[in-house]
Amino acid sequence: MSRIGNRKLLVPGNVTVSVDGNVVTVKGPKGELSTEIHKGINVTVEENEVIVTRESDNLKNFHGTVNANIKNMIIGVTEGYEKSLEAVGVGYRFNVSGKTITISAGYSHPVKIEVPAGLTVEAISNTEISIKGIDKCLVGEFAANVRKVREPEPYKGKGIRYKEEHIRRKEGKKAA
C-alpha cells in the first residue's frame, strides 16, 4: 500500500488545481505548472483537497510519484524553490550577467552556462549564487549541472558545492 500516494493534499486558497484528461495544471501567485500523469492514475479535486487514486496494484510506483509531484507543484507556485551554490578555491568565482553564468573554476578558460527559461540566478557574492524557480525538478537539475563544472574534491575540498554541503575529507599521503 502506498502511503505517500494515499495522502490528501490540501490546496491553499490562492491556488487552483485543474485536471483535464491526464494533465494536471496548478496555478498560483508565482506562476503555472502542469504535468502529464500515467493513464491508470486518477486525480480528483474536491473542495480544497486533491486525491490521487490508482486503478490497479500494478501502478503502485506511479501512485506515490504522482502525489509527490503534485505536492511539489503546489509548493512551487506558492513559495518557490531555491538552491544556493558556493565556489571554494583560489580564483574560483561566478559572474552572472543576464541569462549567462560565467564560471572560473581553475580551467584554462572560463565556462559559460545559459540559464534556462523559468529560472532566475542572482549573485550573492562573487563566490556564491542562488538559483530560484517554481519547478523543483528544473531548479535541482540546473544546480547539479553548475556543480558538475567542478565537483568538490575530497583532499582539499576545492570545487563548486551546495551551500551547507558537507564534503567528506580524505587524508593525504604520509611521508615515510
Secondary structure by P-SEA (a helix, b strand, c coil): ccccccbbbbbcccbbbbbcccbbbbbcccbbbbbbbcccbbbbbcccbbbbbbccccaaaaaaaaaaaaaaaaaaacbbbbbbbbbbcccccccccccbbbbbccccbbbbbbbcccbbbbbccccbbbbbcccaaaaaaaaaaaaacccccccccccccccccccccccccccc
